[in-house]
Amino acid sequence: MANTAQARKRARQSVKVNAHNAALRSTLRTAIKKVIKAIQAGDKAAAAASYQENVSVIDRIADKKIIHKNKAARHKSRLAAAIKALA
């Protein structure tokens, strides 16, 4: 357990920040799943629209350093390639 006032405060803050970051990670995963679901439905136009809506979510979470920018780029690239591959 934290012994100093400073360490106790940091422990309290880390609980709050951890909960906030977990919520943002959940938002990211939901955004990715929405695009994947649209791709699996097979409608290229709907998938492209869903991709456009959710790219900003992915970028915003990467900007906050919840995930690395390269991981965000990798997700966007794979989703875009999957949409492009639709007939």
Buried (B, 14 or more C-beta within 10 A) or exposed (E): EEEEEEEEEEEEEEEEEEEEBEEBEEBBEEBBEBBBEBBEEEEBEBBBEBBEEBBEBBBBBBEEEBBEEEBBEEBBEEBBEBBEEBE
